[in-house]
Every structure is written in C-alpha cells, then in structure tokens.
Amino acid sequence: MKKSQTMTFLLELPLAVDAGQAKRLRAHLEAARCLYNALLGEATKRLRRMRTDPAWQAASAIPRSRKHERHAAFSQLRKTYGFSEFALHDFAKEANCRWIADHIDSVLAQTLASRAYHAVNRVCVGQAKKVRFKSTGRGLDSVENKRNDTGLRFVLQAPQGGNAGYLVWGNDRLPAIIDWNDPVVKYGLEHRIKYARLIRRKASSPQAKGADSQGLRYAVQLVLEGKPYQKPRNAGGTDVIGLDLGPASLAIVPRQGPARLIPLGEELRADARTKRRLARKLDRQRQATNPANYDTQGRIKKHGHQRLMWKDSRGYLATRRRLAHQERKLAAHRQSLHGRLANEIVRQGNTIHLEKVSYKAWQKQYGKSVGLHAPGMFVDRLKRTVARTGGTLHELPTRTTKLSQYCHGCKRYVKKPLSERWHHCACGIDPVQRDLYSAFLLAHLPAAETIPSIALKEWEGAEPRLVAAMEQVQQRAKEGQSLPRSFGISGARARRPKSLGSLRQEPISLYRRGRLEALDEEQEPPVPLGRGGFSHTTSQQPIRLRRSQLVHIPQLPQRLQNLLNTHQVLLFLLHPLSEQRPIPIRQHNTGHNHPILRVPPCIQSNHLTLWVRQQRKRHLQLFLCL
C-alpha cells in the first residue's frame, strides 16, 4: 500500500564539529561515495543490457497513442533485467561489504540506491545524456536517511534538558547550533521530523568560521512535516498579476496596483565581477604551473584522446577554493533575491498569470545572462511561494496566446522582430513598452482562453501606470545605471555620467580597459621622485572619452595618428612639444636604466609602470618615440 504524502518543508541548522568528529565524518562520506559509485555502475550496466535487447527496439516501435501496450512492454523489460528501484536495493545489500558496512548502515545504503536509480532512470527516459560518478576530489557532500528513529537521526532534548539538539551518526553526537530567538527555527522545531540529511560545504579557507582543518563546514537539514513558516507581512494579496519574464528582466503588471519593469537580480553584478577576476587569476596560475600544456598564443594544446597532465600549485588550490566560495555566495545571494522578489509579488496578489517558455532554449541563446539571473529557478521559487499562500499560478502557452503580437484595440496579430521593443498600432494605442504591454495582457487573460478581454475603462486606467513604470526606468538610465537592452532604451547600457571637465585635444595619457583618459594640463611644476618618477597635482577631474570616439592631435605623423585612432598603441604626448625629454625606465629583467621613451613631465611613475606592462603583454618589440 502506498504511503500517504504530507506537506514538507526544510530547516537547516549548522553543526559544531571538532577535529575528531570531522575526521570520522570524512571517512563516512568517503565510504558513501564508494558505495554510490558501485550502485551507479551497476544501474548503468543493467540499462545498457536492457537497451541492447531486441525487445527494447520492438517496444520503442509501438506508437505512443497505444499507451497501455507500450507501458506494459517497457515494464516487462525493466522486470527482466532488474532495472527498478527495489531491485537496486537488493544489490545494495551485496555491495555493502564489510568495510563499507562499518560506516553505512542498511537504511542509508537503500537511500543511496534510490539516488543512483533515479539518476540512471533520467538517462533511460531521455531527460539526461549521462550520469556523473563522484571522484575522490569531488566527493559526496550529502547523505540522508529514510526515517528519524535509527541510523542517521536528529535528537532534540526536552525543555527540561536544555533544548539542545544533536545529529547522531554511529557513536558521534554532533551538536547543532540552535537560535531559539529566531521565529523560523522555533516554528520548525515544533513540527515532526521525518528524516535528517547531512550536508557538507566548502568554506573559503580552513581559517573560516566553523570550518575544519580541510576547510569544510557541516550542517543538518531537517525534513519536517507541515507548512513552512510564513511571516505576517508576506500574506497573499487578492489582485491578479501578469508577469512577462525575460532572460534578465521582469515586467510586473497587476490589474489594480502600480506596474514595474525591473532587471532580474540586478544586485548580482558585484559578485559576478569578483568571480570573473578570480577565474582569470586561476587561468594565469594554471598556465604558469603547466607551461608545456600551452602553445605560444596561450591556448591549451590539443592531444586528441590523450589527456594532458596538470600540476596544481598551492596558490592555484587556494584560488580555486576562493572561486568556489564566490560561486556559493553568488548562488545564495541569487536565491535570497529570488525569494524577496517572489514575496513582493505575492503580497500584491497570489493569482499569477505567466507565459510558459522553454528555459533550456534560453540557455542556448542567452547562456551568460540565464546562468547569472536564473529565470527558471525564479519561476520554481514563485510556484512554491504561491502554493504556500493558497494561490494559483497559471502558465499559459505562447503558441496559442501570442500576446507579444496582439493588440487589444484592433484585435489583430502583427508579427514583430525581437529587436522591436515598443508596441505601436494605428488603432490609437499609444507607444508602450513591449514587455509591460504583454504583462498587462496576461493580467486580463482568463486561464482557459487565448484572447484577453479588456474593456476601455480598464485600458484607460492601466495606461498611466505603464507610462509611470517607463518613466522610472528612464530616470534610472539618466542616472547612469546599466539596464538590459530589452527595456528598449537606446544607449542605456553605455550611458555614463557626464565629466566635470572640458574636452581638450592636446594631452592624452592612458589607454586602459577600452577607454582613453585625457588629463588636464599641469598647474604646478612636477616634483622629482626616485627612479625617474615625477609627482604632480591637478586641479580638475580626468576626462573620459568613449572607445568609439576618435581623437585628432595636430603635429603628429600620420602613421602615429592612425595607430592612435585604432587603439593599437599608447602614446604619451608632451605639452608643449618643445619640453620633451627622455625619462629613464627601469627594466624588469635588467638592473640598468634605459631612456627608451619620451614622456611629458606631468606623467606619474605609476602610469609609466602600467604602460610598460601593457606593452610587454602585447609583445611590442619596438617603442615609438616622438
């Protein structure tokens, strides 16, 4: 008889683990990894034998319209080759040999067998291409039980005993850090515990708070029965809301409240920038440790099917650990932003209308944007939030509705290219942003129909709200904020605050990160420093020129002017030209000073060092002089 299913929610508590307990936990998880790989290999072997049987081809040839006959044929094949969850449970008893049985009990072995079966079954039904075995370096970072009365279990003391909680595994009692002043923790521990799950995560370093000698943190996830805790301020509203979701944007238009057009997770940019810098540093360290694996242009050599041997330095491992920590921080920050946005939407109304799109297709077309903002993950979070408040979320098919092509004024469908971000119609509908208009149509679209029903009064009340939403977006663009191109504001991503200084033609200094910076003339004579450097003071801010802007300087040879306009070389120019004089620059590979470049007296020494480094990086063999 199938067990009845009840509502479930999770509560995670950190664990305080000493050195001895951490060592034994690592041994337990290593044994679980070996058993999981054995179960995964056995399930893959059974699937391979089942697919080579001619009966598999015969079952695949049965039309999908004959569901019962097709299902019976595949079920017989699974039974014949033992490709089922319970058959893999029986194999787990044989694979759980003596040394593994010292760490993993029979119940944990069954949960690992179920986990391996579901992974291989996804390959069987076409939802995945292959399974991934857990390597020694990657490890297995989570194990869970089936119930909370034996094996891996969580024990909570009575109030008379101190209200302490422990995760029990074998002879170890791992104390949990419980904050009873937190209403979420207090609410969760008042519910029945179905089973416990041990989680292991990598910290930034072994010196991080709560980490062991290997830089690992441990926590317990309690699977509890009931509904999750809901803050009073996050109660569901009564309005109907239409959402138009993009790879990096979200349009929110309720029937009554104010409309919004916002970037999806715009606060993630700072974390992504730090992650990108660490990734570049990781590549540099890897190339410095393994120069034989790269060609002269810095590309990894191709050896066909032969694998390259890589050496990992201590700095490389430390940087990789920092990068993994940034990935975890970015994922946690993204999850927090998604939860906050979902609660804001549900507070307006818990009846949501949303277009059903293929997020996998978005991954192929907008890979970086989808990887950073995760729109599919946001929709999953929104579904859970709406279900928790007792609302409904309707995903409407785009092929039948075609709301981006529809005009409610003239009741016609007109195809628009993806680059056209504004809705124009001769029937009198004023220009309105495309995403906001689609969300407005979704808010007034019944779940069982394909054409929205909009009265004239409803559009007259909604039009000012849509205009106000775009005015807020345009104000953000004027302030210099970077906005997605799908908003339809030309130059929003390239807009920058205006410089305080005036543009001049003569002085040009540094080319850095695709920009030219023009420094104003010196108001005071420079002060000589050591090693040929100079210090100076300026009275105005630097002038930043766009990358696409050409600069013409008189008295320059034509070939140098062409190089400057194409941004292929950097020149330090004097003003006036009669005061040019060479400044010695110390080479990195020798201890001698060489007057190799004529520079203005106002250039600082740190600018000279940066310029020499850039020229070395670009492999320039000749320095141009005026």
Long-range contacts (C-beta under 8 A, 24 or more apart in sequence): 6-225, 6-226, 7-225, 7-226, 7-227, 8-194, 8-223, 8-224, 8-225, 8-226, 9-188, 9-224, 9-226, 9-227, 9-228, 9-229, 10-221, 10-222, 10-223, 10-224, 11-184, 11-185, 11-188, 11-189, 11-221, 11-222, 11-224, 12-199, 12-219, 12-220, 12-221, 12-222, 13-165, 13-176, 13-177, 13-178, 13-185, 13-219, 13-220, 13-222, 14-176, 14-177, 14-210, 14-217, 14-218, 14-219, 15-167, 15-174, 15-175, 15-176, 15-177, 15-218, 15-219, 15-220, 16-174, 16-175, 16-176, 16-177, 16-210, 17-174, 17-212, 17-218, 19-212, 19-213, 21-172, 21-174, 22-212, 22-213, 22-214, 22-216, 22-218, 24-170, 24-172, 25-169, 25-172, 25-174, 25-198, 25-200, 25-218, 26-214, 26-216, 27-103, 28-103, 28-104, 28-143, 28-169, 28-170, 29-139, 29-140, 29-141, 29-143, 29-200, 30-139, 30-140, 31-99, 31-100, 31-102, 31-103, 31-104, 32-103, 32-104, 32-108, 32-112, 32-140, 32-143, 33-134, 33-136, 33-139, 33-140, 34-100, 35-92, 35-95, 35-96, 35-100, 35-104, 35-109, 35-112, 36-112, 36-115, 36-116, 36-134, 36-140, 37-133, 37-134, 38-95, 39-88, 39-91, 39-92, 39-95, 39-112, 39-113, 39-116, 39-117, 40-116, 40-119, 40-120, 40-131, 40-133, 41-133, 42-88, 42-91, 42-95, 42-116, 43-83, 43-88, 43-116, 43-117, 43-119, 43-120, 44-120, 44-123, 44-131, 46-81, 46-82, 46-83, 47-83, 47-120, 47-123, 47-124, 49-81, 50-77, 50-78, 50-80, 50-81, 50-83, 53-77, 53-80, 53-81, 83-124, 84-117, 85-113, 85-114, 85-117, 85-118, 88-113, 88-114, 88-116, 88-117, 89-113, 89-114, 103-170, 105-150, 105-151, 107-145, 107-146, 107-147, 107-150, 107-151, 108-143, 108-145, 108-151, 108-152, 110-146, 111-143, 111-144, 111-145, 111-146, 112-143, 139-200, 141-199, 141-200, 141-201, 142-197, 142-198, 142-199, 142-200, 143-197, 143-198, 144-195, 144-196, 144-197, 144-198, 144-221, 144-223, 145-195, 145-196, 145-197, 146-195, 147-194, 147-195, 148-193, 148-194, 148-195, 148-196, 152-196, 152-198, 153-195, 153-196, 154-193, 154-196, 154-220, 154-222, 156-189, 156-193, 165-189, 167-196, 167-198, 167-220, 169-198, 174-218, 174-220, 176-220, 183-229, 184-229, 187-229, 188-222, 188-224, 188-228, 188-229, 189-222, 191-224, 191-225, 191-226, 192-224, 192-225, 192-226, 193-222, 193-223, 193-224, 193-225, 194-223, 194-224, 194-225, 195-223, 196-220, 196-221, 196-222, 196-223, 197-221, 197-222, 197-223, 201-328, 202-321, 202-324, 202-325, 202-328, 203-325, 204-321, 204-322, 204-325, 205-318, 205-321, 205-322, 215-321, 227-388, 228-388, 230-388, 230-389, 233-347, 234-343, 234-346, 234-347, 234-389, 235-347, 235-389, 236-346, 236-347, 236-349, 236-350, 236-386, 236-389, 236-390, 236-391, 237-346, 237-347, 237-348, 237-349, 237-350, 238-349, 238-350, 239-348, 239-349, 239-351, 240-349, 240-351, 240-353, 240-443, 241-345, 241-348, 241-349, 241-351, 241-352, 241-353, 241-443, 242-353, 242-354, 242-438, 242-439, 242-440, 242-441, 242-442, 242-443, 242-444, 242-445, 243-345, 243-352, 243-353, 243-354, 243-439, 243-442, 244-355, 244-435, 244-436, 244-438, 244-439, 244-442, 245-354, 245-355, 245-357, 245-375, 245-378, 245-379, 246-375, 246-435, 246-484, 246-486, 247-362, 247-366, 247-369, 247-370, 247-373, 247-375, 247-486, 248-366, 248-369, 248-372, 248-373, 248-484, 248-486, 249-435, 249-484, 249-486, 249-487, 250-341, 250-378, 251-433, 251-435, 251-436, 251-438, 251-439, 252-345, 252-348, 252-439, 253-436, 253-439, 253-440, 253-442, 253-443, 253-462, 253-465, 253-466, 254-348, 254-349, 254-443, 255-349, 255-443, 255-444, 255-458, 257-348, 257-349, 258-465, 258-468, 258-469, 259-436, 259-439, 259-440, 259-462, 259-465, 259-466, 259-468, 259-469, 260-469, 260-472, 261-433, 261-435, 261-436, 261-469, 261-470, 261-472, 261-473, 261-487, 263-483, 263-484, 264-341, 264-373, 264-375, 264-378, 265-334, 265-337, 265-338, 265-372, 265-373, 265-374, 267-333, 267-337, 268-330, 268-333, 268-334, 268-337, 268-372, 268-373, 269-482, 271-326, 271-329, 271-330, 271-333, 272-330, 272-372, 274-326, 275-323, 275-326, 275-327, 275-330, 278-319, 278-322, 278-323, 278-326, 279-323, 281-319, 282-316, 282-319, 282-320, 282-323, 285-313, 285-315, 285-316, 285-319, 286-310, 286-312, 286-316, 288-313, 289-313, 289-316, 334-372, 334-373, 334-374, 334-377, 335-377, 335-381, 338-374, 338-377, 338-378, 338-381, 339-381, 339-385, 341-378, 342-378, 342-381, 342-382, 342-385, 343-385, 345-382, 346-382, 346-385, 346-386, 346-389, 346-391, 349-391, 350-386, 350-389, 350-390, 350-391, 350-392, 351-391, 351-392, 351-394, 352-382, 352-386, 352-391, 352-392, 352-393, 352-394, 353-394, 353-396, 353-442, 353-443, 353-445, 353-447, 354-379, 354-393, 354-394, 354-395, 354-396, 354-442, 355-395, 355-396, 355-397, 355-398, 355-401, 355-403, 355-438, 355-442, 356-395, 356-396, 356-397, 356-398, 357-398, 394-447, 396-442, 396-445, 396-447, 400-450, 401-445, 401-450, 403-438, 403-441, 403-442, 403-445, 403-452, 404-434, 404-438, 406-441, 406-451, 406-452, 408-441, 408-452, 408-454, 408-459, 409-459, 411-451, 421-486, 421-487, 421-488, 422-488, 430-463, 432-463, 432-466, 432-467, 432-470, 433-466, 433-469, 433-470, 433-473, 433-487, 433-488, 434-488, 435-486, 435-487, 436-466, 436-469, 436-470, 437-466, 440-466, 494-546, 496-544, 499-541, 499-542, 499-543, 499-544, 500-540, 500-541, 501-540, 501-541, 501-542, 501-543, 502-543, 503-543, 503-545, 504-543, 505-551, 505-552, 505-553, 505-554, 506-553, 506-573, 506-575, 507-573, 507-575, 507-600, 507-602, 508-551, 508-553, 508-564, 508-571, 508-572, 508-573, 509-572, 509-603, 509-607, 510-570, 510-607, 510-610, 510-611, 511-567, 511-570, 511-614, 512-610, 512-614, 514-547, 514-567, 515-544, 515-545, 515-546, 515-547, 516-544, 516-545, 516-547, 516-549, 516-551, 516-567, 517-542, 517-543, 517-544, 517-545, 518-542, 518-543, 518-545, 518-551, 519-543, 519-602, 521-575, 521-602, 522-601, 522-602, 525-601, 526-601, 526-602, 529-605, 531-584, 531-586, 531-593, 531-605, 532-583, 532-584, 532-585, 532-586, 532-593, 532-605, 533-604, 533-605, 533-608, 534-583, 534-601, 534-602, 534-603, 534-604, 534-605, 535-604, 536-601, 536-602, 536-604, 560-624, 563-624, 569-620, 569-624, 570-611, 570-614, 570-615, 571-624, 571-626, 572-597, 572-598, 572-599, 572-600, 572-603, 572-611, 573-600, 573-626, 574-598, 574-599, 574-600, 574-601, 574-626, 575-600, 577-626, 580-626, 583-608, 585-612, 588-616, 596-623, 596-625, 597-623, 597-625, 598-625, 598-626
